[in-house]
Amino acid sequence: MPPRKQENQTKDSQRRKIEALPPPPEFDYLKSPFPEHEGFPTFPSEFPTLPTPGQIFGLFFDVQVLDTIVENTNAYAEEKLSAVDSVRPWVVLTTPELRIFFAIQIYMGIVKCPNIEMYWEPELKHAPFKYMSLVRYQQIKQFYHLSPPGISLDKQHWYRKLEPIASLLRQRFQQYYFPSTNLSYDEMMISFEGRSMHIVKQPNKPIDHGYKIWGLCDHGFTWAFLFYSGAVGNEVSEFTLQSKQYADLDKEKGMQVFKVKEGDRKAKRLEYLQFSSTYHAVCTLVFLLPFKNFPFNIYLDNLFTTIPLFHYLRMHGIGAAGTTRPGRPEFPS
């Protein structure tokens, strides 16, 4: 058969298949009774109208956060050095000194040098040696500690080394910003080349090896986050139980998340939604939003886009949109 004739037959076959398809259902988009809104900062009343970067940084790393880090770092250093004969005695860390340490860390993230020692070269324009010696910087870095020394860890609560600072920052992220109607939910990776059972490997990603965090973000601002472990799944803490409470309440009301034919294997979609780690992570962060009084739409990638999840969010008045994977079992054939 001539190639052109075969090509025409293929096109005719495709056209007949398309014509035989039933008309697409009318899209019933979510109509919120509330007007859309833009995000805005919720600074304290006494906060400057045009704050400096340092003042904004101080909102999140305030006296409580800094004092907690100072206290835990001093305690950790004293505990470690008391067990050995150290040639470099520990000098008690103070809050102003910790601020300088943070400033140097931020500076190192902007100005790149091949090694740490080069930052203390006199020729460097913004030389950190004017504010802190290299020896002192290395000592603080060695004993820098967020959690109290001796905190108990287990496989399920591996992230406790970041407490209570992680919880304090969570509170401040939500305290000082009101999110807009449209938000994005996605994964965030923190590069880590060491050995840990909790890291995640993702080939062909910009950061393909490290710790994973789920994030609910608005214009680059992380409004809420959730730790994820490659070994045990999502973080389990007090605030993560809220989404489970919603699912349990929906079950008591007899609300169906996904209408299916009788006898279908998806008949227990609510139970699956309740315990699926992917669904649970999305609901955990989304249900922190004030969705009962304001409209919200969540944008996701194809890892999370499923009809049951979108139906469940819509059931609570939350819109969702995302790219898809055509092989999803719940998509119509």
N, C-alpha and C positions, 0 to 999 in steps of 0.2 A: 504494500500500500504506500502511495506517495506520502512523504512526511507532511505536506500541507493538508492533505485530506484527513490524515490521522489526527492532526492537531485540531481541525474543525470538528471532527467527531467527538474528541475529548471535551471541547468547549460546549458542544451541544449537550453532552451527557451531564456536565456540571450545571448547565442552565436548567435542564429538566429537574435535577435534584433540588435546586434552589426553589424552583417554582412549585415543587411538591411539598415544600415545607409549610407548616401551618403559620399563620400570621403571628408575629411576636406579641406577647402580652403587653398590655398598656403599662407603662412604667408608673407606678404609684409612689412618687417620691415622698419623703418624710416632710410633713408640714408642721413646723414648730409654732406654738402659740407665742413664742418670744422672738423679738427682733434680734438679728445678728449684731455682734459687737466686736470691737477690736480689743486686743490685750492691752493692759496698762499696768505700770508699776504702782504698788500700794505702799509707798514709803511712809515712815512715821511723820506726824504733823510738823515736828520740829526739824525735819530733814531739809537740807538746802535745796532750793529750786533747781540749781545747776550744780549738781554734786561732782566732785573730782573722782577719778577712778579709785583712788585710795579710800574715799568715803563710801563708795559703793561696795568695795571689797570688805570694808569694816562692818557692813550690814550683815554679811554672811559669816565672816570670821570675827565675831564680836568678842567682847570681854569673856563671856561664858565659854565660848569655843576655845579661845586662846589660853585661858587659865586652865582648862581641862587638859589641853595638850602639854602645857608647861608642867602641871602636876604629875601627869603620867610619865612624861619623859624623865623628870628628876627621879621619880620613884624607880623607874626601870634602870637608870644609870647607877643609882646607889645599890640596887639589888645585884647587878652584874659585877660592879667593881668591888663590892664587899667580899666577894668570893675569891678574888685574885689579887695579887700584888701588882698594882698598876703604876707605871712610871709617869703616867699623865693623870693627875688627880682630877676629879670631876668638879667643875665650877657650876654652882646652881644656876640653872637657866631661868631667865626672867622674861616677862611678856614683851617688853620693848626689844629684847634680843631675838625673840622668836619672830617678831615682825621683820627684823633685818634678814633673818634666815629665809623667810618666805620671799622677801624682795629679791634676794640673790637667786633663789630657785626660779622665780619668774624671769629674771634677767637671763639666766642660762638657757631658758626655753626660747628666748628671742635671739640672743647673740650666741652663735655656735662656735665653740672652740674644740680642737681635737682632744683635749684632756682637761681635767678639773684644774690642775696646777696653773694652766695658762691664764685662767681668769684672775690670778693674783700677780700677773706681770705688770710692772709699773707703766708700761707703754699703753695698756688697754685704756680706752677713753673713759669708760665709766667703771673704774677699777673698784671691785668689791673690797680690796684690802683697806680702803679708807674707812670702812665701817665694821669689818670683822676679819680676823686673821684666818689664814687657811687652816691652821691647826684647830682653831675653835670651830670653824665650819665643819670640818671632818668629824669632830667629836660629837657635835649636835646631830649630825646626820647618822652617826653610828648608833646613837641611843634614842633617836626620835621615836616616840611611841604614842599611839592614839588611845589605846585601851589600858586599863589598870594592869600592872604586872600580875602574873599568876591567874589570869582569867581562864576559866575552863572552856575548852573547845571540844566539840564532837563533830562527827561527819555531817550531820544535818545543819548545824549552826556554825559553819566554818568561817563566816564573815564577821564573827564577833570581835576579831582583831581590829575592826574598823569602828566599833562602838565605844563610846556613845556619840562620836563625832558624826557618823553617817546619819543617825536619827536627828541630831541637831541641825544638820544641813538640810535634811528633808523638810523639816518644819519651816526653815527660813526660805527655802525655794518657793514654797506655797504661800508663805506669809507676805512676801514682798512683791508678788506679781499675780495679777488676775489674768488667766489665759483667755485668748480670743476664741471665737466660735470654732475656727478650723485649726486642728492640731494634728501632729503626726506621731505615730507610734512605730518605733523600730528598735533594732538592737544597736548597742554601742560596744566597741571592743577596746580594751586596755591592753596594750602590748606587754607581754611578759614572756621571757625566754627561759625562766627557771623551771623547776619540776614541781608539779602539783596535780593532784587528781581532779581539781576543780577547773582547770583551764579548758578552753574549747579550741579546736583546730578547724579552720574554715579555709580550705584551699581556694585560690583565685580571688581572695578578698584583699583590700588594701592592708588590713591588719589580719593576718591569717592565723595568729597564734597568741592567745592571751585570755584574759578574763572577760566574760560577757555580762553586760548589763542591759536590761530592758529599759527604755526611756520613753516618756510622754513629753513631747517638746513643742514649743511654740516660737517660731522665728529664731531658732538657734538657742533658745533658753530651755534648759531642762527643768520642767515643772515637777516631775515625779520620776522616780527610778526604782528598779527592783533588781537585786543581785540574782545571777543565774550560775549554777554549777554544772559542769559537764558530767559530774558523777551523781549528784543527787537532785538536780533540777532547780526549780525556783526557790528563792528564799522563803522560809517559813517563819513569820514573826506575827506580832499582834495585829499590825495594820493590814497584813495580807489576808486575814480571816474575813474582812468585810465582804469581799466578793462571794465567798462561800456562804455567808449569811444571806446575801441576796438570792443566790441559787436555791438555798433551803426554803426561803420564804416563797419564792415562785413555785416551788414544788408543792408546798402546803396549799397554795391557792389553786393548784391544778392547772397552771398556765403551761401551755404547750409551746416549746421552743421551735419545733419543726414538725409540720403536719406531714405524716407519711401514711402509706397504705397499711391496712391491718396486716399484721404478721411480718412487716418489714423489719430487717435487722437493725434499722435506725430508730425503732420505736422508743428506745430508751435514750434518745438524743440528749435529754436534760441531764441524766446521770453522766453521760460521756462528757458533756460540756462542763459539768461541775468539777470533774477530776482531771481533765486534760490539762497538762502543764502549759501548753501554748495558749489555750483559751483562758485559763486561769490567770496567766500573767497579764493579758490584755485587760480583762475585767478588773483585776486588782487595782491597776492604775487608773483606768477610765472611771471607775466608780468613786474615785476620790474627788472628781469634779462636782461642782454644784449643779448637776444636770436637772434637778427638779425645778429650778428657777431660771435657768439660762440654757440657750440652745448650744449644742456642741456636735461637731462632725469630726470623725477620726479617719485619718488617711493612713493606710497600711500597705505593705508590699505583699507579694503573693505567698509568703510564708503563713500569713494570718488570714487571708481572704477566703472565707468559707460562708456558705449560705446560713448554716446554723448560728454561727457567731454573729453575723450581721443581723439576722432575725432576732436574736437575743438582745442585742444592743438597741435595736429599734423598739423592741417591746418596752424598753425603759426610756424611750424618747431620745435616743442617741443615734445620730446618723453615722454612716460608715461608707467608705469607698476605698477601692484598692485594685491593684493589678491581680491577675488570676493565673492559676495553673490549670490548663484545660483538662487534665486528667483527674480532677477531683471527683470522688465517687458520688457526691451529692448533686453534681451538675447534671442536668437532663441530657440524655443522649440524642 
